[in-house]
């Protein structure tokens, strides 16, 4: 159990926020499979202040997703604070300030990981959000901008002094992005000195590994990002490799239906959005390549469902996933097809 302000979080593992991935349909699925709480995709405070409908829509959620954390990003103090008030009107449990996005057009503009270069400003943002919304405020950070500026202990101290209620730590620098390996020793060092709950994030591939990281480094909770795409089983004891194909196929179809309900349109918009999930559901399953190519090109939902339902696979061909996910980042999911 983790207490974040007045919010109680039950569980050991949760889905990390990922733009283009952690929308409401997938949050609902992962919550059902064991994710302890839900982060929205990160939302621009500038766009919230402007009343951008698409940005506001990214805060849609259903009650099963609670505790729900709205993640925002920005570089201007007044804008961030005003936008947090707009976000709070939609009744999240917690608001999270993104200080970890490494994408250049975000971080080089002073937002996301750019705040690691201006931690005093980040502290003022935490103070302002907390005062304006009266909600628990958390932050997601990295270890520093690069290997020569590992200011994570100072960052944590400033955020704690500003009233942060919990901090999630991605064990890489901004410059590393998603390359190399996460430094869990640094995450453990943060936890040993912190006075607020600490979530560890980076390179965790299985539920068992998450529990091992939690025990070894003392973190309060572990976040799983890239390895959770197309794999909600990662939040429970049964690994995807042990799940029969008919159950995987059933969940694919259920997920698609949820996307269709959540993104109603007169065209194939929801189906196109779903493709990035689909390729991860079937990756390393021995899925027939010709059928995969066909399914990724069809524009008819009925045709997609009929073709998928016709696929029969023997569960003994499932392989351990060794996926290169470096093309996935906090801004968007880049399709590998």
C-alpha positions in Angstrom: 0.0 0.0 0.0 1.2 3.5 -0.9 -0.3 6.7 0.5 0.0 9.7 -1.8 -1.4 12.6 0.0 -4.9 11.4 0.9 -5.0 8.8 -1.8 -4.4 5.1 -1.0 -2.8 3.0 -3.8 -3.0 -0.7 -3.5 -0.6 -2.8 -5.5 3.0 -3.2 -6.5 3.1 -2.4 -10.2 1.4 0.2 -12.5 1.3 1.2 -16.1 3.8 4.0 -16.9 2.3 7.0 -18.8 2.9 6.7 -22.6 1.5 9.1 -25.2 -0.5 7.3 -27.8 -0.6 4.2 -25.6 -2.0 4.8 -22.1 -5.4 6.1 -23.2 -8.6 5.2 -21.3 -9.3 1.9 -23.1 -5.9 0.5 -22.4 -5.8 1.9 -18.8 -9.1 0.0 -18.2 -7.6 -3.2 -19.4 -4.3 -2.9 -17.5 -6.2 -1.9 -14.3 -8.3 -5.0 -14.6 -5.1 -7.1 -15.0 -3.4 -5.6 -11.9 -2.1 -2.1 -12.6 -2.3 -0.3 -9.2 -3.4 3.0 -10.6 -3.7 4.9 -13.9 -1.8 7.7 -15.5 -3.2 9.6 -18.4 -1.1 10.4 -21.4 0.8 13.7 -20.8 -1.1 16.8 -21.8 0.3 20.2 -22.8 -0.6 23.0 -20.3 -0.4 25.5 -23.1 -3.1 23.7 -25.0 -5.2 23.3 -21.8 -5.1 27.0 -21.2 -6.2 27.6 -24.8 -9.1 25.3 -24.3 -8.0 22.8 -27.0 -10.7 20.2 -27.2 -8.4 17.4 -28.2 -6.1 18.0 -25.2 -9.1 18.2 -22.8 -10.4 14.9 -24.3 -7.2 13.1 -23.2 -8.4 13.4 -19.6 -11.5 11.3 -20.3 -11.6 8.3 -17.9 -14.1 5.9 -16.2 -14.3 5.1 -12.6 -12.7 1.7 -12.8 -9.4 3.5 -13.6 -9.1 5.2 -10.2 -6.9 6.2 -8.6 -6.5 8.3 -11.7 -3.4 10.6 -12.2 -3.6 13.4 -14.8 -0.1 14.1 -16.2 0.7 17.5 -17.5 3.8 19.2 -18.9 4.8 22.8 -19.5 7.6 25.4 -19.1 5.8 28.5 -18.0 4.9 28.7 -14.3 1.6 30.7 -14.6 0.4 28.5 -17.5 1.2 25.3 -15.7 -0.7 26.5 -12.6 -3.7 27.8 -14.5 -3.9 24.6 -16.5 -3.8 22.5 -13.4 -6.9 24.2 -12.2 -8.6 23.4 -15.5 -7.5 19.8 -15.2 -8.7 19.6 -11.6 -12.2 20.4 -12.7 -12.4 16.9 -14.2 -11.9 15.3 -10.8 -8.6 13.4 -10.9 -7.2 11.9 -7.8 -3.7 13.2 -8.3 -1.9 15.6 -10.7 1.6 14.7 -12.0 4.1 17.1 -13.4 6.2 15.5 -16.2 9.9 16.2 -15.8 11.1 13.2 -17.7 10.1 13.4 -21.4 13.3 13.4 -23.4 11.8 14.3 -26.8 13.7 17.3 -28.2 10.7 19.5 -29.0 9.4 19.0 -25.4 12.6 19.0 -23.4 14.5 21.7 -25.4 11.6 24.0 -24.9 12.1 23.8 -21.1 9.3 21.2 -20.5 9.6 17.6 -19.6 13.2 16.7 -18.9 14.0 20.3 -19.6 12.9 21.1 -16.1 15.8 19.1 -14.8 17.9 22.1 -15.8 15.5 24.4 -13.8 14.5 22.5 -10.7 13.7 25.7 -8.8 11.0 26.5 -11.4 9.8 22.9 -11.1 9.5 23.3 -7.4 7.4 26.5 -7.8 5.2 24.6 -10.2 4.6 21.9 -7.6 3.8 24.5 -5.0 1.4 26.4 -7.4 -0.4 23.3 -8.6 -0.9 22.1 -5.0 -2.2 25.4 -3.8 -4.5 26.0 -6.8 -6.0 22.5 -6.9 -5.8 21.2 -3.3 -4.8 17.8 -4.8 -1.8 15.6 -4.2 0.9 16.5 -6.7 3.5 14.1 -7.9 6.4 14.3 -10.4 8.1 12.0 -12.9 11.9 12.7 -13.2 15.0 11.3 -14.8 18.5 11.1 -13.2 19.6 14.3 -14.9 20.1 15.9 -18.3 23.2 13.9 -19.0 26.0 11.9 -17.3 27.7 15.1 -16.3 24.7 16.6 -14.6 23.3 13.8 -12.4 21.3 16.1 -10.1 18.7 13.7 -9.0 19.2 14.0 -5.3 19.0 17.8 -5.5 15.9 17.5 -7.7 14.2 15.2 -5.2 15.1 17.6 -2.3 13.7 20.6 -4.1 10.5 18.8 -5.0 10.0 17.5 -1.5 10.5 21.0 -0.1 7.9 22.2 -2.5 5.3 19.7 -1.2 5.5 16.9 -3.7 3.5 13.8 -2.6 5.5 11.1 -4.5 8.1 10.9 -7.2 8.6 8.4 -10.0 12.1 8.0 -11.3 13.2 6.8 -14.7 16.7 5.5 -14.2 18.1 7.2 -17.3 19.3 10.7 -18.2 17.5 12.9 -20.8 20.4 12.3 -23.3 20.1 8.6 -22.9 16.4 8.7 -23.9 15.6 5.0 -24.0 19.1 3.7 -24.9 21.5 1.8 -22.6 20.2 0.5 -19.3 18.4 2.1 -16.4 20.5 2.7 -13.3 18.5 1.1 -10.5 21.3 1.7 -8.0 20.6 5.4 -8.4 16.9 4.8 -8.0 17.7 2.9 -4.8 19.9 5.7 -3.6 17.0 8.1 -4.1 14.6 5.9 -2.2 17.0 5.5 0.7 17.2 9.3 1.2 13.6 10.3 0.2 10.8 11.3 2.5 8.0 10.6 0.0 7.0 7.5 -1.9 9.3 6.6 -4.8 8.3 4.7 -7.9 11.0 3.0 -9.9 10.9 2.8 -13.7 13.2 1.4 -16.4 13.8 -1.9 -18.2 11.4 -4.0 -16.2 10.0 -6.8 -18.4 8.0 -9.1 -16.1 5.9 -9.0 -13.0 8.4 -11.2 -11.2 11.2 -8.8 -12.1 9.1 -5.9 -10.8 8.7 -7.5 -7.4 12.4 -8.3 -7.3 13.2 -4.6 -8.0 10.8 -3.5 -5.4 12.4 -5.7 -2.8 16.0 -5.1 -3.8 15.8 -1.3 -4.1 13.1 -0.6 -1.6 10.9 1.4 -4.0 7.2 1.8 -3.1 6.0 0.8 -6.5 7.4 -0.2 -9.9 6.2 1.3 -13.2 6.3 -0.7 -16.4 6.1 1.1 -19.8 7.3 -0.3 -23.1 7.0 -4.0 -22.0 3.4 -3.5 -21.1 2.3 -2.6 -24.7 0.2 -5.4 -26.0 1.0 -7.2 -22.8 -1.3 -6.4 -19.8 -0.4 -9.9 -18.4 2.8 -8.2 -17.2 0.9 -6.9 -14.3 0.1 -10.4 -12.9 1.6 -13.7 -12.2 0.8 -15.4 -15.5 3.3 -14.3 -18.2 2.0 -13.8 -21.7 4.1 -16.7 -22.9 1.8 -19.0 -20.9 -1.4 -17.5 -22.2 -3.2 -19.5 -25.0 -3.8 -17.9 -28.3 -7.5 -17.9 -28.1 -7.3 -15.8 -24.9 -4.9 -13.3 -26.5 -7.2 -13.1 -29.5 -10.2 -12.5 -27.3 -8.5 -9.6 -25.6 -7.4 -8.1 -28.9 -11.0 -8.1 -30.0 -12.2 -6.7 -26.7 -9.6 -3.9 -26.8 -10.6 -3.0 -30.4 -14.3 -2.8 -29.4 -13.3 -0.5 -26.5 -11.4 1.7 -28.9 -14.3 1.9 -31.3 -16.6 3.0 -28.4 -14.1 5.5 -27.1 -13.2 7.0 -30.4 -16.5 7.1 -32.4 -16.1 8.1 -36.0 -17.5 7.5 -39.4 -14.2 6.2 -40.8 -11.5 3.8 -39.7 -9.9 6.2 -37.2 -10.2 3.9 -34.1 -8.9 0.9 -36.1 -5.9 2.9 -37.3 -5.2 3.9 -33.7 -5.5 0.3 -32.6 -2.8 -1.0 -35.0 0.1 0.1 -32.7 -1.4 -2.1 -30.0 -2.2 -5.0 -32.3 1.4 -5.4 -33.5 2.5 -5.7 -29.9 -0.2 -8.2 -29.0 1.0 -10.5 -31.7 4.7 -9.9 -31.6 6.8 -13.0 -31.1 3.8 -15.3 -31.2 4.7 -16.8 -34.6 1.7 -15.0 -36.1 1.5 -15.6 -39.9 3.3 -12.7 -41.6 1.0 -12.5 -44.6 -2.1 -12.2 -42.4 -0.4 -9.6 -40.2 0.3 -7.5 -43.3 -3.2 -7.8 -44.4 -4.7 -6.9 -41.0 -2.5 -3.8 -40.8 -3.9 -2.6 -44.1 -7.6 -3.3 -43.9 -10.0 -0.4 -43.3 -13.1 -2.4 -42.4 -13.5 -3.3 -38.8 -15.7 -6.3 -39.7 -13.0 -7.6 -42.1 -10.3 -7.2 -39.5 -12.4 -9.2 -36.9 -13.3 -11.9 -39.4 -9.7 -12.4 -40.5 -8.3 -12.4 -36.9 -11.0 -14.9 -35.7 -9.9 -17.2 -38.5 -6.3 -17.4 -37.3 -5.5 -20.6 -35.5 -2.2 -21.0 -33.7 -0.7 -23.6 -31.4 0.2 -22.1 -28.1 3.5 -24.0 -28.0 5.0 -21.7 -30.6 5.0 -18.7 -28.2 8.4 -17.3 -27.7 10.1 -15.1 -25.1 9.8 -11.5 -26.2 13.0 -9.7 -27.0 11.6 -6.5 -28.4 13.7 -3.4 -29.4 11.5 -0.6 -28.2 13.9 2.3 -28.7 11.5 3.9 -31.2 8.9 4.3 -28.5 9.1 7.5 -26.6 7.0 9.7 -24.3 5.7 11.8 -27.1 4.3 9.2 -29.5 4.4 5.6 -30.5 6.3 5.1 -33.7 4.9 2.1 -35.6 7.4 -0.6 -36.3 5.6 -1.8 -39.5 
